[in-house]
Amino acid sequence: MLENKVILVTGASRGIGREVAKSLAKYNATVILLSRTIKDLTTLYDEIIIDGNTQPDICPFNLCSATPIDYDDLRCNIMAKYGRLDGIIHNAGILGALTPIEHFDLQTWYQVLQVNLNSVLLLTQATIPLLKLAPYGSIIFTLADVAKKAKANWGAYAVASAGCQTMMQMLAQECENITKIRVNAVTPHKVNTGLRTAAYPAEHPAQLCEPKQITKPYVFLMSDASRHINGQNFNTKNLNQHEANFECTNVIV
């Protein structure tokens, strides 16, 4: 389904990014695993190889401190090795703090926006030239419910997610009818991740789905079967013990 595709996944060392990367590899994609935690990336690399899937590529990268030069180097390295990029999944994110705006620590605010929003812009700018070289390029943003409806105390995390939603919609319009790049989003529904636990410490894990249950829309949006879909936001829900069903606004899949 994804054979010969080269796909970059940010935040690949844990949570949703980790399971999405494994699912992409299962469908024969070459996955570039991007995260700042090289130990976790190495473990994931080994798991993918042991499962008999396509060999991934490890890319240690700190989205909080990376400069425009670092992003340019990343683009050059991908170009030199693969000659193109078929897709990118923006999944990395940090929670920061759940604090009223009045008392929000400025350093934390800057860090959250740098990782969750600014790095998305920088990485998108760096990789669009590579995506244009693919037969059908695909960009996926991972959003949060607070992107659509603001909630008190969610601070920089909510602002960044809302910014990513707007960026996704603008980019989709800019790419439509001009390039073969499509731009969409996935909004996970109550997933058992470290970020979710930090935000809702009293929530019981049994009430949540596991990251591996929501990888289906990511795989679909990276496949050529979705090349006609652009500017849509997929919401995962209605879980059973095997996988999540998903719906997309204005699109029946």
ZIKADA-V418327 format. One record per helix or strand of 2 or more residues. SS is the DSSP state (H for helix, E for strand). FROM is the first residue (numbers start at 1). TO is the last residue. If there is no record, write none. Layout:
ss=SS from=FROM to=TO
ss=SS from=FROM to=TO
This chain:
ss=E from=6 to=10
ss=H from=15 to=26
ss=E from=30 to=35
ss=H from=38 to=50
ss=E from=57 to=60
ss=H from=68 to=82
ss=E from=87 to=90
ss=H from=101 to=103
ss=H from=106 to=131
ss=E from=137 to=143
ss=H from=145 to=147
ss=H from=155 to=175
ss=E from=181 to=187
ss=H from=194 to=199
ss=H from=205 to=207
ss=H from=211 to=214
ss=H from=216 to=222
ss=H from=224 to=226
ss=E from=233 to=239
ss=E from=244 to=248
